[in-house]
Each structure stands twice: as structure tokens, then as C-alpha cells.
Amino acid sequence: MADVETPTHDLIREKLPHPIKDLADLAYNYWWSWNRRATRLWEYIDPEHWEEHNNPVKLLLDVSEERLEELLKDDDFMNLYELVMEQFRDYMDPDSTWFLTNYPKWDKPIVYLCMEYGISRTLPIYSGGLGILAGDHVKTASDLGLPFIAIGLLYKHGYFKQEIDRDGRQIEIFPEYRPEEMPIKPVLGKDGKPLLIEVPIEDRIVYARASEVEVGRVKIYLLDTDVPENSADDRTICDYLYNAEIDKRIKQEILLGIGGMRLLKALGIEPSVVHLNEGHPAFANLQRIAWYMDEGLTFTEALSIVRGTTVFTTHTPVPAGHDRFPIEEVRKRLAKFLEGKDERLLELGREGNEINMTLLAIRTSSYVNGVSKLHAEVSKRMWQNLWPGVPLDEIPIDGITNGVHTMTWVHSEMRKLFDRYIGKAWREHTNIEGLWYAIERIPDEELWEAHLKAKREFIELLKRKIKARNERLGIDEPLPEIDENALIIGFARRFATYKRATLLFTDIERLKRILNDPERPVYIVFGGKAHPMDEAGKEFLKKVYEVSQMPEFKGKIFVLENYDMRSARLMVAGVDLWLNTPRRPMEASGTSGMKAGLNGVLNASIYEGWWVEGYNGRNGWIIGEESTEPETEADDIKDAESLYNLLEREIIPTYYGNRKRWIYMMKESIKSIAPRFSTHRMVKEYMDRFYSKAMSNYIWLTRDNYVGAKEIATWKDRVIGTWDNVSIENVVITDGSRLQVIIHLDGLKPEDVRLELYCGVHAEEHRIEKPHIFELRHPKELGDGRWLYTYEGSALRHLGDPCWHYAIRIYPHHEKLSHRFLLGLVKWRGLFE
């Protein structure tokens, strides 16, 4: 870090001439990363430097004083500076925001924890979709004015830079980043020195320093342990993102969760809502429970507060993708933290002899969601054993489909068209679908020309990347000629095997015919990195490269080296067709196709993730069957055949033979995808469905010295302690139209439970299709803890129907439970079984 007496920000401010001193503040706020005028301002100062580094702090450190004096005399620069700074000030100090308008009395922050954040390539602490989604979430929280604080880790080497050698092998380069040259500030304590957080790991205290990243109105706090106060080994905890060593991985998650909570306490920040994005930060809730118990609350009371105020989002649709650590390994790393604490803390995450971080998050959260409707269904099946006896459709896991931050991912040419034909209201009200119908006003030729400009920009990037790689490897060959009017297909994502990057190569001869038609040429561009430990993924990447070097495909198939956020922004707008071929249901959501669709790029995708909701028959194509059934390796050939057929019979003929139809589909893509799959819609949904409810829980649970927490904990202990003795004793139907049920509550009261008639058409797997549920009320006390319920109603009219099935169920009920089956307790009694 720079000398704390003169932080880099202050050094830059001292260097800048007075009329442009505020460039220092702008440089340290990533607002510039989604404001095109601001990025033009940085580019104006030194185009080559900006092209190479994309880092305003380093730019201002390196720019000469002579150049700064020149800029003061440049009217174009000064006018642009004044315009950008005015926009920045207006953004940072608005008269009102969506949040203030809708939640005017909210005064506590929402705290969001995630292992990675994709804000800009200048801050290389992201590896893929999870981080990009988190970055878009943060940007949108800023746009909407949420009182939002994010916590993550600052990795010394970040994620790797990818090089591809002559044989197509991935080479990982881990540069050491210099925080003092990045838009990051050290968090200082009251003494003016870097703030150090004490994190208990194993038998000692590990010290973590905090850095602050400004993203519009939101702050991200990043922790790392590379400080002199730590041992040499402890200083390396944050060296690499997703460290493969189990020791470092557990320590990173302790640092993120427990360290993150301790940082908030050191800053005097008390969260009302905590949002765990994936299971990695789940240890945060152990720290929160422990603190409440230190205040004298019981375990159940403390857990009630923490659970009632926690939101958990899972992104992983397969069991192998969830962090599981041997329990003894976790116990060893948490030894100092667990000293004198309740053993039940660790049991919250226990799954056999392991700690499952997703399980820990679920058991300490009231609001759990997958990242698409299909993923929510997959997650319910994956975790249904946590709620035995609860019907699949009532398991308390919801779906909030991902989105993308529109202003980050929309191309500047498309942005101009939207401004001209929709009006600038779309920028702040992205999720209002009606606004986007105005896309129809855009003349076809203007939309196509804007798209061609985006294609040209992407083609230039591709050529620059090829040239740089050739120079590095000493390859002497001319740059390819790429026809901007030809069909360009894009495939870019992490090179995991389930994403099936090689599906297109199932029938090489057929692919040769498709790509080498002289009348209808086709290019394919691949981009993406394989995880350093994923040898199978690296083999897929090598296979793609080898095919691209075959004489028949040379100059037709390209591999874009070191795919990152900047490459992605150009690629999702600069291809014609976005290809997505995962094996269902392993892609929880996917967001790259949303970014492409926003820019008028058509999607051809497996019916999976977000595309189940996004596809409407007019905005792209489905590869394979329009089914949500899981796929196996055996389905690869069938899906490849479908993809070839689509290319030959629909996609290529439409692109070359029916441009009017293609542009119609582009417009349909924009207007159907832009509003529904924006993070403006997504964050508002989190706010309305989860955050606001968790905040209400916080107020109720903590009021008057935790009276609410004590009330519901007493109720939970009483219900759980009695539940084994609760029973549905007798069910009788008299006169064909009256249902009588006798239950035994063993000391509980009728208001502690809910008794329901559950009926409908019987389906397979002992399910009832589209059940009708009727609550039974007004019981008559029979004595000895027994109660008689009577029901007379239309539900009984199907008594004689052999397809109609009836059951009675009872479960605990409290008005402050966030979900009827949150406790996972239910008992059934069937009729006519």
C-alpha cells in the first residue's frame, strides 16, 4: 500500500491542476465503468494508455504534467470534463431514488457477501458468471439507491490471464496487482492507520486489512491478509481466487464470512438484512449467532434473528458444485472461534462427516432462492430431504431469475438508438416492458447499421488479439480477412465440460460444409477460460483450438484469447448469433445470452436456465427439445443434430435470404429480453420479495430488547419439543358431505398449528396435481389435548371420483414465520389410500 500519510488519491489530487482536481474523485468511483462519456474522458487523456490498462488511477499517476497543462487549454476536453462531472455529481446526490420513493422509512443497510465481484477488468477479482452477476447486482443497487454494502476479498493475483500456446494449451499467468495503482482506497482507523480486523483462525488471530471500492453510491469492502502482522503463510490466504488447497479455501471462507462481519462491527455498521450470494460466506451467520448469544440470548433466539434476516441465493444446480469440507478440517480452522461456544453452531452445516456450506446457508436463512424458475425447481428436488413430507411445489425455495446491468452491457450504438426512439426514460426504468415496445419505431436500416458498427468494433478487437498472440509466439502469418456482412456466431463462457463447447464438432464434415459455403460464409468465435484445475475443460479448449487450425477452418473458427469483461462487452454486441449448449439442467441461469439479446443478437440455446423463460418463439431458437427433463451424455448426438439442422434450415437461410425477418427477430429479442432480464427487475424483486420482509423481521425480532425473538424462540422450542406427540387421530366423512377430523395436540393450542384438507387429481409419485387446499377452522375442544374440526364444503363433491385424492395435513403455524414449512414439520393422514 502507499504511505498512509499520503494515500494515492491525495497524491493524484495534489498532482492535478486545480480546474480538474475532481478527476481524482471520479477515478476512484467505478461509476465511470458504465458511463460512456466518462470512459471517453479517460481515453481522451491518453488513448494508448487507456487501451492497455483501462485504469484511471494508473492513468493519472502516469500522465505527465505537461499533458495535463495541454488538456487545460483544450476546449473539447474541458467541455467533456464539465459535462461528466455534472452527471457524476447529479448521480451521487440525487433528489430522490426508487428506493427512497418506495421505502422512505428504511434506515439500516443491506449487506451482501460474495466470493467474487465483476465490476471492471481493472478490478480482477472475478472468474465468471457468479462474479459478473454480483457486480451487476451492486451497480443496480447503486442505481436504485438501496442502502447497500458489499463485502468480498482482495486477491493478490486475482484471477489468471490466459495465454494459449502453439498447441492450444492454456497457460495461466497470475500477475501481482498493485492496489495503490487501482481504484481502491485503504480503510483507515480512527488513528489514521490502516484498519486491521482480528479474525480467529485455528489457534491464533489472523489480521485482515480492509480496502474500499466505490461503485456509484455503493461501497464494496475487500479483505486481505497480506500484512506484516501475519505469519508468512497467513499472508498468502488471499493470494488466489478459489484456491484449490482445502486449507486456504476454508480460511478464505472464514475470512469472508466471520471477517466480513467483524469488519462491519469495527465500522459501526449494523445490518438489517444479510444476503449470502452462494454458500461461500455462510460462516458469517455463525458469527452473528455467536454475538447474539454473547448478549445473553439462547441459541434458538439468536438463530431466529439471524435466520429471519438472511437471504441466501444458490447458483449451483448439481450436488458436486457445493462446497463440502471434512468436519474435522473445519473444526481445526474454527478452533479459536468455537472456544466456549455452543456446539450446535457447527451442527447447522453438518452433513454426515462434512460441513456443507450450502446447507449451512439454508439452515440459517429464511429466504432461499435459485436464479431461474427452472433452477428453483432443480434446487427443490436437490434439497427436498430437508423438508420431509412437504410437497415439492411448497418447499421454501423460490426463484428470482438473474438479470444484467443494462448500462454496462448495452453497446453505445444501441444506446444511441434507444435514446432516440424510446427516450432516455429506459435508462432509469429498464424493467418497464411497455417502454420497449417503442423498439418497433427504429427503422430497419438504422438498427442494422448500428449492429454493423458493433460488429466492426468486435472484429477489430479480434484482429488485435490475434496479432498480439502471433507476435508473442513468433507466428508469421497475415491477419484473417473477416467479412462484416457474413454471419458470425459467438460462443463465450467458462470452459466447463457440461457447457459442451465441442458440440459443434460432433460431425466435422457437416460443419465444413456449413462454414465453407462460398455464397453464405459463417464464422465462429470461441472465448473463455478453463479453471486451472479443470483438466477436462482445458482439453475441450485445446480441441476447439486444434479444430480452428485445420486447413478447412483456418480463418473461419477463432479462439479469442484471455476473454474478460472488456472482450465480453464487445463480443455480446458484435456477433450475430449467440450459441449456448449446456447439458440440462446444469446451467442454473446463464446471463451472457441476456447481454446478447439486449443488443439485438439472437440466441440459439438449449431449453435451459433463463432461456426457458426468455424464449418466445420469435426472438431466437431452441436447440433440441422444448423440454425441462435432465439430459445425459447420450443426448449430445441428438442435440448436435438439432443444432446442425437449425443452422442449415433456419438460421443461415434467414440471415442471408430474409434480412427483414432477421431484423424483426432482433427487435423482438431486444423488447422481450431487455426489460425482463435486467438487474433493475431482479433487484426490485429481491427488494420486494425478500429484503423488505427480512427488514420487517429485523424490526419485530429486535424491538424492546429482543422481545420478538424471545417470543418466537419460545414458541419454536415448545412446538419442536411437542411435535412427536402431535397426531391426526381420526378422519371421518359422514353423510357424504361432512368431514370430521380429530387431532391430538399434547399441550399445543389450535393457534399453534394449521390443519388443512389437501385434495386434487392423483398423479404419479404419490403427488396431487394442482392441489386444492382448504383450511379447517373453529375446532371444538374434546379434552386431553384433543380437538375436533368439522368441514362442509365443495371440496367433498368429488368423493366418488376414483381419480380424486384426499389427504389431511397438520403443520406448525406462527404469523411471523416467513414460510409455512420453514421448520420442515408436517404430518399427513390420507383418505381412500
N, C-alpha and C positions, 0 to 999 in steps of 0.2 A: 504494500500500500504506500501511497505518497505520504510525506511528512504530515502528521495530523495538524500541525500548526498552520500549514498552508495546503489545504486539500486542493486536488487538481482543479475542481470547479473554481476555486478562488484564484488559482494561478491563471486560468483561462480568462477569468473576468478582468484581472489586472492587465493582461496582455491586450485585450480588445480595446480599440478606441471607444471613447465614451458614447458616440452615437449608436454603436452597435453592441454595447455591452450585454444586452439581453439575449444575444446569441448563446451565451453560456447557459442560461436557464433553459432555453429551447433544446440545446444539445443533450441535456440530462433528462429530458422527458420524451419517452417513446411515442408521444402523440405524433411526432413528425413521421413516424413509420407508416401511418395510414393517411397522411395528408400530402397529396401530390405536390402542392405548392411548396411545402416545407422541404421535401426531398429535392425539388428543383433549386431551392435556395442553397442547399449544401453542394449540389452539383455545380452550381454557378461559381462557387469559390475555387474549386479545383476538380474539374471533371475526371481526370485520370485517378486522382487520389480517391475520389468518391466511388468510382467504378471498382477499384481494387478492394477497398476496405468497408465502404458503406457504413462508416462510423464517424459521427460528427465530433465526438470528443477528440479522437485521434487527429481528425482533420484540423481542428482549431489548435491543437498542440503543435502540429507540424507546419501549418501555414506561416509564411514569412510575414513580418511586419510590413514589408514593402507592398505585398499583395493586399493586405488589409487596408493600407492607405489608398491603394488604387481603387478598391471597392467603394470607399467613401465618396469618391469622385464619379462613380458610375451610377447614373440616374436609374438605369434599369434595375440594377441590384438593389439600390436603396428603396425604390418603389416596391419591389418584391418583398424586401425585408419588412417594411412598414405594414404591408398587407398581411403577411404571415403572422407577424407579432400581434396584430389586431385580432386575427382569427384565434390565435392561441390564448390571448387574454380573455376573449369572449367565452371560449370553451371552458377555461379553468374557473371562471367566476360568472356562471350563468344566472339569469334572473330566476329561472326555475328549471327543474328537470322532470322527467317522467316519474322518477321515484318520489320527489318532494310533492308532486301533484297528487300521487296516489297513496302515499304513506307519510303524511305530514308530521305525525307524532313519533316516528321511529327515531331513537337516539342512540342505539347500540350497533356496533359493527357486525357484519357477516364476515367470518374468517374462513378462507378457502385454502386447503392444503393439497399440494400435488408434488410429485417427484420431479416433474419437468414442466417447462413453460416455453412455448414457441412464440416469442414476441417479434423477434427480428433475427436475421443471421448474425447481427452484431453481438447478440447475447446467446452464445451457442450452448444452451443448457437444455436442449430438446433433442429427441431422437426420431420422433414420428408423430402419429396421429393423436396420441394422448396429450403430448405437449402442445401441439398446434391447437387442439380443442381448448386446452386450458388457457393458452394465450388469447384466443378469440373470446373466451368467457370473460377474462379480465378486461379486455378492451371494451366489450359491450357493457360490463358493469360500470365502467367509466362513462361511456356514452349516456347511459340511462340514469346516472347519478346515484347508484347504490352506495351505501356506506360500506365499502368492500375492502378487505385487506387480504392479500395472498401471501403464503409462506412456501418457500422451497429451499433448495440447496444450490450453492455456487460451486460448480465443478471446475477444478484447476485446469483440466484438459478438455472439458466439455465433451461433446460427442465427437467422433472422429471425422477427419476429412478423408474422403475416399479417392484413391487413385486406382486405376485399372492398368495392369501391366500388359505386355505384348501378347500374353497367353489368355488374357481375360480374367486373371486372378485379381481379387480385391486386395488392395494394400491399405491398411488403416494407418493414418497419420494422426497422432494426438498432439497438436500444438499446445504449448503452455501459454495461456492467456494472461494478460496483464490487466488486472481490474482497474488500475489507475488510468489506463488508456481507454476505458469503456464507459458508457453512460451509467455508471454505478457510483454511489456515494457510500462511504463508511458511516455506520450508525455510531454516533458518539454518546458517551455517558455524560452525566452532569459535570464530571471533571474535565470534559473536553477531550478525553482519550477514547479510543475505540471501545465500544461496549462489548464486554465478554460475558457470555452466558455459560453457567455451570450446568453441564449435562452429566448425570451419573451413568457411567458405562463400566461394566464389570465391577472391579473393586475400587474404582477411582473416579475422580471428577475430570471430565474432558472439557476443555474450554472451546467455545464456539464464538467466533466474531460474526457480526451481522452487517450486511450490506443492504442498501436501499435502492430499489429501482422504481422510478416513477413512470407509470403508464397512464397518461392522461390524469384523471383525478384519483386513480387507484395507486397504492403502493404495494410492491412486492418486496418482502423481506427475505433475503437469502442468507443461509448459514453456511459456514465452512470452518474447518478446524486447523487450518494451516497457520498457526500462531506459535511464537516461541515458548509459550507456557505449556505446550503439549509435548509429549514424547515424539520421537521421530516417526514411530508407527502411527500414532494417533493423528499426526499432521497429514497423513495420506488418506484419511477416511473419505474425503470428498475429491479424491484425485480424478475418478472416472464415474460417468453416469452409468447406472445399472452395473455396478461392479459384480463380476461373476463369483468372486470369493464369498462364501457364505458369511464369514466373519465380518467383512466390510459391508456386505449387504444389510445384515441385521443392524450394524452400527449406524449405517446411513438412515435406516427407518426409525431408529431410536432418536437420532439427531433431528430428523424431520418432525416426528410426532411430539416426543417429550421436549426436545429442544425448542421446537416451534412454540409450544405452549408457554415455556419458561421465558422465551423472548417477549411474548405478549405481556406477561406479568411484569417483566423488567421495564417495559414501555408504559405500564399503567393502562393497558388496554384490556377491557373485559368483554369478550364476545357474547353476543346474544344467540348466535347461530354458528355452528361449525359445520363446514361442508368438506367431507373427505372425498377427494377425487381419486378413486381406486383405493385398494387396501393398504398401499404402502405407508400412509401416515396414521394408521389406526391406533398406534401406541399413544397418540395424543389423548385419546379418551381414557386410557389408563391413568395418565397424569391428572386429568380433570377429576376423575372419580376419587383419586387419592387426595387431592386438595380439598374436595368437599368433605371427605371423611376426616381430614385434619381439623375441619371446623366443627366436628362433633356429630356429623350426620352418619347414619348407618349405611351399610353397603347398598341396601335396596334404595334408600333415599337418594344417595349420591348417584347411583346408576339411573334412577328415574329422571333426575335433572339432566344428566349427560345424554341419555337416550332421547329424551323429549326435545332436545335442542340440536340434534345431529342429523345431518343429511348425508347419505352415502350413495355415490354413483359408482356402479361397477361397469367396466368396459370389456370384460373378458368372457367370451361365450363358451370356453372349453375349460374343464377342470384343471388341465395341466398349466394353464396360464395364470393361476392364482398362487401368490407367494405362500409357500409352506416351509416352515423351518422345524427341525427337531426340537422338541420342547426343552431338552437339556441345554441345547445351544442357546436358545433364547433366555432360559433361566440364568445361564452363566453371564450373558451380556447385560441382563437386567438385575444382577445380584445386588448392587448397591441401591438401586431404585426400590427394590422389593423389600429391603430391610425393614422389619416391623410392620409390614403392610399385610392386608387381608389376602390370603391365598386365592380367594375367589377371583381376584383381578386376572391372574394368568389363565384361570379356567374359562374365562369368557372367550378365549380364542382357541381352546383345546379341541383338537380333532384326532382322537386316538393318541398317539405319541408325538403329535406335531402341533405347532401353533399355526393356524390358518388365518392369515391376515384379513382375508375377505370375511371369514366367519366372525372374527373379532369385530370388524366394522359393522356387520349386520346385527350382531347381538348388542351393539351399543348405539344403534341408530333407530329412530322412529320412522324415518323417511328414506326408503331404498328404491333406487330406480336403475333400470337398464337404459341404453342410449338409443333405442328404437323400439317400436312396438313389437317387432319380431324378437329382438334381443330380450325384451322383458319376458316374453313367453318362454324363451330358452332358459332364462335365469330362474324363472319359477320352477321349471322342471328340474334344474340343477340343484336347487336348494329346498325342494318341497319336503325333504325329510326333517327340516327344522320346524315344520308346521304339520305334524302328523294328523291326518283326519280332515284337514282343511282342503276343500275343493281347489283344483289348480287355478281356476279363474279368480279365486278370492285370496290367494296367497298375497301378502302385503309387499309386493314388488311391483312398482309402476314403471311406465315407460315415458321418458321425456327424450324425444328424438333430437340428436345433435343438430347443430347448425354451423354456419360460418360467419365470420365478421365481414360484412359486405364491403365496407370501405377499404379493408385490407386486400381483398381478393378480386374486386372488380377492376378490370383494365381501364386505363384512363380514357381510351377511345369510347368504351361502352359508357363510362361515367358521363362523358360529354353528351352522348345521345340521350341518356336517361334525364339529364338536367334539361335538355332542350324539349323533349317530348312528354315527360312526366311532370317536370317541375321539381325543384330541389326538395320538396317535401319527402321524397322517398328516402333521403339520407337519414332523417330522424325517425321516420315511420316505416321502416323497411318491411315490417311484418304485416302491414295492411294490404291485403290481397287486392282490394279494389283499385288501388293506385296503379298496380302493374298492368291492368287491362289497357292502359294507355300505350303499352308497347306496340299495339296494333297501329298506332299513328305513325310509327317510324317507317319511312319509305324503304322498300326492299333494298334499293341500290345504296342507301346510306348505311343500313345495317351491314350489308356485305362489305362495303369499303372499310368500315370500322373494324370488321373482323379481319380483313386482309392486312390492315396496318398492324394488328396484334400478331398475325402470322409472320409478317416480315420481321418484327422485333424478336420473335422467338427463333426464327431461322438464323438471324444474326447471332443470337446467343449460342445456338447450337454450333455454328461455324467457329465462333471464338473458342468454345470449349474444345472442339476437335483440333483446332490449330495449336492451342496451348498444350494439349496432350501429345500431339505429334512432335512438337518442339522438345518436350521433356524426354520423350522416348527416342528421339532421333529418327523419327519416321519421315521419310521424304516422299510425300505424295500430295497431289493437288487437292484442294478442298472440294467437297462434293457440290455439284450444282443441284439445288433443291427448288423445284417449281412451286411458287407460292399458290398457283391455281390448282395444284394437284391435291388429292385427298391425303391428309396427314392424320394418322392415328396415334394417340398418346396412351402410354401405359406407364404410370409412375407411382410407386409406393414401396414400402419396405419389402425386401426380397425374402419373404417367408414362404415356405413351400405351399401352404394352403392357399396362397393368393394366385398360384398357378400361372406364373409369368410365361411358362413354356407351353401353355395350352395351344397357342397358335402354331406351334411347331409339330403338332401331332401328325400331320400329313404334310411333309416338306414339299413334295411335288405339287400338291394342290396350292400351297402357299406361293410357290414360284409362279404359277400361272396367274394367281390373283395379283401379285405385286408387279409383275413384269409385262402386263398388258400395255402395249405402246399407246393405245388410244385412251386408256384410263389408268394412268400410273398411280401407285399407292406407296406412301412412306409410312414407316412405323418407328416411333421414338420410344425407347425404354429409359426409365430413370429410377434410381432408388439404391438404397444400401442394404446389405445383409448384416445382421448383427454379428459382431466379431466372433462370437462363439457358435454361430449357426453355420456349420459346415455344409449342411444340405442346401441352405439358402445361398451360400457362396457358389455352390455347384450350379444352381439354377442361373445365377448371374453369369457364370462362366459359359454355360450353354448358350445363353442369349448372345453373348459376345461372339462366340465361335460361329453361330449361325450368321451373325451380322457380317462376318469376314468371308463367308462363302462367296465365290465369284458372282453367283446369281443374285445375291442380296447386298453386295457391296454398293454403298450409296443409296440403298433402299431401306435398310434397317440400321438404326443408330442406337448407341448406348450413351446416354448423357451422364458424364462423369460428375461425381460429387453433387448429386441432387440435393438442393437445400431450399430454404424459403424463397429466396430470390428467383431461383430457377423455376420453382413451382408457380410463382405468380405469373411468370411469362408463359409457362407451358399450359396451364389450365385455360388460358385465353387464346393461345396461339396454335392449337391443334384444331382439327375439325370434329374428331370423334374421340370420346374418352372411353377407354376399354377397362372393364372391371370383371375379373373372372375368378373370384374366390370360391372355395368349396363350401357350400351352405351347410350349417349356419355359423361358420367360423369368423365371419366378418360382422362384428356387433353392430356397426352402423356404417362407417366409411364417410368421409367428408370431401375427398378430392372430387368426386363426381358432382357434389353440390357446387363446388367452386367453378367447375367447368360449365355446369348448367346455367349458373348465374351469368356467365359470359357468352351464352348462346352456343356453347359447344354441346353437341348431342352425346348422350350416354348410350352405350351398349353394354349391358350388365347382366350378370346372373341375378335372378329374382331373389335378392338377399339384402339384409341390413336396411338402410334408408330407402333403397330403390323399391321395396315393397310398398312404401307409402308415396314415393315420388313419381313412379311410372303411371302415366295416364293414357297410354296408347297413342299419344300424339307428340311426345317430347323425347322419344328415343326408342330403344329396342330391348327386348328381353332375350338373353341367351339361354337356351334350354327351356325347361318347363316353367310355367307360371304356377309354381308350387312352393310351399314353405317346408316341405319334407327334407330332412337331412340327406346330404349326399355322401357318397363314398368314392374311393379311387375308381371304382368300376364305372362311375358316371362321367369320367373325364372324356372318354371317346365320344359319348353321346353329346356332351356339351361342345366339344370341338367341332363335331359335325354340324351342330346348330349354328355355331359361330361362322363356319365357312359358308353355310347356306345363306345366312344373313348378309354377309359381305357380298356374295356373288349375286343374290337375287333382289336384295332390297337396298342395302347401304350404298354400294358403289353405283348401281344404276340410278338411284335417286340423286346422289351428289352430282353425277355427270349428266344425267339425262333430264332431270326435273328440278332445276335450281329453285324454281318458285316454291315447290313443295319443301325443299330443304330449308329455305328461309322461313317458311311458315312454321316448320318444326323448331327452328332456332327461336322464334318469337314465343312459341308455346313453351319451350324449355325455360326461357327467362321468366315469363309471367307465372309459370306453375311452380318453379323452384325458388326464385329469389325471395319471395315473402315467407314461404312455409319452412324453408330450411336456412333461415338466418338466425344468428345468435340473438338478435333482438327478440324474436319469437321465443327462442329457447330460454333466455334469461328471465323474460317476463313470466314464462311458465314456471320456472323454478321459484320465482318470487311469489307468484300467486298460489301455487300448489304446495310449496314446501317451506320456503323461508318465512313467509308471513305466519304460517301455522306454528312453526318452531319458535318464532318470536313470541307469539301469544302464550305458548307453553312456558317459555322462559319467565315471562311476567307472572304467570299464575304459580309456577313452581317455586319461585324465589321470593315472592312477596312476604312481607311480615315475618322475616327470619325463617323462610323456607316452609311456611305452613302448608302450602300446596304439595310440596314434595313429601312432607311427612304424612299428609292425608292419603295420597295415592300409594305410598310405600306401605302404610299400614293396611290398606285395602288389598294390595298385591300379596303381602305376606299372609293375610287371612285367607284369601282365595286359594293361593297355591298350597297352603297348609291343609286346606279342607277338601281340595278338588278330588282327591282319590275316593272320597266318600260320597261325592255327588253322583246321583244316578237318575235315569229315567226309568221309573219303576213299572209303569203300566200305561199302555196306549189302547184305547177302546173307541170304536166307532159304533154309535147307536143310531137306529132309525135311518141309517144310510146317509145321514146329513149332519151328524154332530160328532165332533172329535173331542175326546176327553183324555187328558194326559196327567198322570200323577208323577211328580218328581220329588226326590229327597235331597234337601239342601244342607243337611247336617250343620245347622247353625248359620248358614248364609241367609240373606234376605232375597226376596224376588228381585229387588232393585240391583242386586249384585250380579245378576245373570240375565241373559236373554234366551227365551225359548221360542223356537221357530218351526213352522211347518215348511218343509222343503220338498217341492214336487215338480214334476215335469215328465217329458218323454224320456224313457230309459234309453241310454246309448251304451256303446261298448265301454269296457274297462270300469264297469260299475259307476258310470257317470250319468248325470241327468243333463240332457241337452237344454240349454237356455232355461234354467230353473226359475220357478216362481217361488218367492219367499214371503211367508206371511208370519208376522209376529203374533204370538199368543199372549194375551194380556189379562189383567184383572183376575189373578188367582184367588182361590179360596183356601184359607189355612185349614189343614186337617189335623194338625198336631204332630208332635215328634219330628219336626223338621220337614214334614210332608206338605205338599201344596197341589191343589187340583186346578188345572187350566182347562177351559172349555172353548172350542172354536166351532162356529157355524158360519159357513161362507161358501162362495162359489168355487173355491179350490176343490171341494169334495165332489163336484158334479161328475168328475171323470172316474169315480170309484170302480166302475165296471170295466174300464178300458185296460186291456192287458198290457198295452204299451206305456201306460202311465204309472209312474213310480212315486211313492210317498216315503218320506222319512221325517223323523223329528230330531232336532239337534238342540243342544244347550251349550252355551259358552259364557265366560265371564264378561260382564259389561260395566264400563265406567265411562262417563261422558267425557273424561279427559284423555282416554286412550286415543292415540292417533289413528288406530285401525282396529276393527273389531277382533281380529285374530292376532294382534301384536304379541300376546302372551303364548300363542300356539296351543291353547287349551280348547278342546271341543269334544263333546260326547254325542253319539248318534244312537238312534233306535229306528230300525227300518220297519215298514209295513208291507205286507204281502211279499216278503223276500223269497 
